[in-house]
Amino acid sequence: MNKASQLQDTAMRYFLEVARTGSISEASTRLNVAPSAISRQIASLEDLLGTVLFERRPRGMMLSAAGELLAAHARKTALESDRVVAEIKALEGLHRGHVRVSCSEGFAMEFLPFSIADFRREHEGIHFHINVSAPAEVSRRVRHGDADIGITFSLTPAKDIHVAYRQPSPIYAVLHPQHPLARRKTVSLAQLQPYPIAVPEQDTTVRQLFDICCSRQRLLFEPALVSNYMAALNRFSAFDGGVSLAGEISMRHMIASGQVSAVRIRDRGMDVRNIEVQTLSGRTLPHAVKAFLDYLITHMPGKEDEGS
C-alpha cells in the first residue's frame, strides 16, 4: 500500500474501487481483499450515512444519487492525498513529479509530444503518461481522477469539469494539393459530395457534427473509408484517395510540408465545437501538473486549431 492510500479511510478506499469497477468481485481482485470484507465496509458506510450507496443490479453495482456524491468526494480526497505525498517528496521544487494527460488523437500526433519534449528541457525530472481516447472518455478520465489534464473537444458543458482554457475549433476538409477544391478559401459539404470521403468513427465530434449537418441538409454520403485512426484518414487524402475531415492541429506538419491542403468547411454547425483543456473541478493541482497546465495554456496555438 502506498503512502497516499494510507491517508485514506479503508472503507472509503473499498467504496471507491467498487464505484470504479461496478463490481465487488472485481474490486476484490484489484485490492487483493476478500469480497466479504469489502461488502462489510460498504455496509458500514451505508449504516453510518443512513442511505443506500449502490443499487444492486444483475450486471453489477450502480451508484445511487447519494453514492455519486460520496464518490466525487472520495476521488477528490484520493487525488489530494496523492498531491500531498508528491509535494512532500519534491519540496525543493519542480525536480520530480508525474503528469497524466488524456487527449483526443489529434493532439497526440504532434502538439502534445512536442510540448512535453520542450517542457522537459527545463524540468527533466517530470515524467508523463499520455492516454489517447475519444472526447467523452477524456472528460470521464479527468472526472474520475484517472487523468490530471484533459485536452479534448466539447459541444456541451461536462459535469464536474473545470475548463482551464477554451478556443473554437473549426473542421476542415483535408485534400491532396492538386485536388480541384484545394485552392478554395472555404468549401461546403455539398461541394464535397462528388468526391470519395474518409470520415472518423461516430465517437468523435468531427463525425457527430458531420452527420448532424448532413442530416439537416439531407445530404447523403457513402464514405470510402471509415477509421478510428486519424492518421490513416489524413494519409488517405495525402495519397489522393479523396477528402477527409480533421482539425488543423492534427495535420499541421503535413500542411507545412505540402503533403495536404486544408480548406475550412463553411456549413453552419461545422464550427460549433471548442478545444478544451480540462481539470477536475475543485481539485488543487500538484505543482508539476499546474506548471505543465500553465505551459500548455501559454503555448496553445493562438489561431483556431483543434485535435480530432
N, C-alpha and C positions, 0 to 999 in steps of 0.2 A: 504494500500500500504506500503511495507517495505522500509527501508532506501535505499537499493540497487536500488530498482525500481525508487526512486525519483532522483537518479543520472542520469537517462536516459531520453532522449527526448521522449515525448509522442508518436510522430509519429513513432519513431524507435521501441518502445515497441509494438505498434499495428502491425507494419510491421512484426516484428519477430514472433509474435503469429500467424499471418496468414501464414507465411512461415512454422512454425512448424506444424500447423494443416491442411494446404491446403484448408482452408475454412473460409470465412468471418463470416458466421453464427456460426461456432464452436468457432472461436476466440471471437466473441461477447459474447457467453455464458461463456467462461472461464474468460474473462476480466470484465464481467458484464457492458458492454458498448454497446450502440446501434450500429447495423451494419452500419447505415448511417455515424456515427461518424468515424468508422474505415475506411470506403471507402473514406471519405473526407481526412483523414490523409494520406492514401496511395496515393491518387491523388495528394496531395500537395508535397509529396516526388518525385513522378514522374515528376511533373512540375519543381521542383527545380533542379532535376538531368537531365532533358531533355531526359528521356528514360523510356521505359516500364519496370516495375519491375516484373510483373506477366503476364503469358499467361492465359487468361480466358478460361477454358475448361468446358465441360458439367459436368465432375466429380469433378471439383474443381479448385483451383488456383495453377498453376505450376510456379515456379520461372524461370524467364528468365536468360540469362547469366549475365546480369547486376545485377539482383536480387540475384543471387548466391553470387556475390562478396559483395554486401551490407549485405546479411545475415551473411556471415562469419565475417564481421566487427562487426555487431550488436551483434552476440553471444559473441565475444571476449570482447566487451565493457561491456556486461552484467556480464560476469564472472569476469572481472576486478573490476567492481563495488562491486560485492559480496565479492571479496578478500579484498578490501579496508575497507569495513564496518566490516568484521570479524576481521581484524587485528587491527583496532581501538579499538574494544571491548576486544582484548586479547593482549594489548601491553606488558603485564607483562611476556609473554612467552607462552609455549605450555600448558596452563592450560584450554583452551577452543578451540573448533573447531569441524568441521564436515567434514567427508571424504566420498565421494560417489564412490564406486568401482563397476564396471561392469566386469563380468568374465564369462568364459566358465565353464560348470558344474563341470568338474574335479577339478578345483581349489577351488570350494565352498565346496567340500566334506570334506577335511581335511586341506589343506595347508593354505587357507585364514582364516578360523576361528581360527586356531592355531596362525597365525601371528598376528591377531587383538588382541586376548587374551594376547599374550606376549607383544605386543606394549603398551597395556593399563595398564600393570602393572606399567609402569613408567609415563604414560600420561593418567590417568583415566578420565580427562576432555574432551578427544577427543572421539567423537561419530561417528559411522559408519553406512552406508547403503550399503548392497550388492544387486546388481541386477544380476541374472543369465540369460544369453542369449546365442544365437548362436554366433559363432565367428564374422560374418559380422555385427551383431547387436551391439556387444560390441564396435567395431570401430565406428559405426554410433552414438552411445550414447556419446562417447568421442568427436567426431567431432561436435555434436550439443550441447555440454555443459551439457548433462544430467548425465554425469559421470565425475569425476575428474581423475580417473585412470582406465584404461582397462587392463585386463590380458587375453590374448587370443592367437590365432594362426594366422599365416599369411602365405599365399602361394605367394602373390604379395604385393607390397607396397600399402598402403592406403593413399588416398588424405587427406591433412591437419593433418596428424598424425605424432607426434614425437615419435620415438621409444627410450625409455629410457634404455631398456635392451632387448637383444635378445639372444636366445640359441637354438640349434637344439632340436627337439622333435620327436624321432622315435616312430613308432607304434609297439605295442606288441600284441602277441596272449596270451590271458588270459585263463588258463587251470586249471582244477582240479589237485591237486598234484599227483594223481595216473593216470592221462591221459597218454597214450602211448608216447606223444610228450613232456611231461612236463620236462624231464631231458635234452633236447637238448639245445645247446647254441643259435642256430638260427633255423628258420623254414621258408619254402617257402609257398606261397599261395596254390600252387599245392598240397603240403603235407596236407593242411588243408581241402581240398575238400571232402575227405571221411567222415568227421565228421559234425554233426549239428553245425551251426554257428549262432551267435547272433550279429546283427550289429545296429549301431545308425541310426537315420534318415538322410536324404540327405542334411540337412543344416549344417552338421558337416564336418570338414576337414577329420576326420577319414573315414567317408563314401565316401566322394568325392575321396580321394586317393585310397581307396579300389576299387571303381567302375572303376576308370581310369586304374589301374593296371590289374584288371580282364579283362577289355575290350581289353587292349593291348595284353594280353596273350591268349585271347579267352577262359577264364575260366568261367564256369557257376556255380553259387551258388544259391540255393533256401534257403534263411535264415529261420531257425526255429523260430527266434524271431527278431522282429524289434521294437525298442523303442526310445523315446526321453529322456529317463531317464537312465543315465549311470549306476547308482547303480543297476538297475534291470538287466542290461546286465552282469555286473560283478558277481552278485549273481547267475545268470543262470549258469555261469561257476563254481562257488563255490559249487553249488548243483549238479555238474557233468551232467549238461544238454547239454554241448557242449562247443565250443570255442567262446569267444568274443574278441573284438578288443578294445584296450584302450591305454592310456599313463600311465607310471609308477606312476605319482603323484596321480592319481585318485584311485589307488588301493594299495598304499604303505602300509597302515595298514593291509590290507588283506594278502599281501605278507609276511609281517613281522610275522603275527600271524599264517602263514601256511595254510590259507584258500584257497589260489590260488597260482599258479606259473605263471610267466611271461616269455615268450620267444620272443626275438626280431625277427620281420619279415624282412628277408633279401632282398626281391624283390626290384629292382630299382624303386624308386618313392614312396616307403612307408616311406621314411625318409627325404622328402624334405621340410616339414613344420617346422616352428620355433615358440617357445614360444615368445611372445612379451609383454612387459609391456609398455603401451601406455599413452600418454597425448596429449592434443591439441597443435598443433604446434603454437609457438609464444605466448603462454599463460604464464603469470607469476603466478606460483602456490602459493596459501596461505601457510603460514608456516606449518600448520598442515598437509596439503596434501603433501608438499615437504618432511617433516620429515618421513611420512609413506612411501612415494615413495623410499626414501633412505634406509629405513628399509627393504622394500621388495627386493630391488636390492642386498643388503648385505646378506640377508637370503635366496635368491632364491637358490634352490638346485644346487650344482655345477656340478653334473653329468647330463647327458642328460635325462631330465624329461619332462613331459608335463601334461596338463589337457586334457579334452576331449570335 
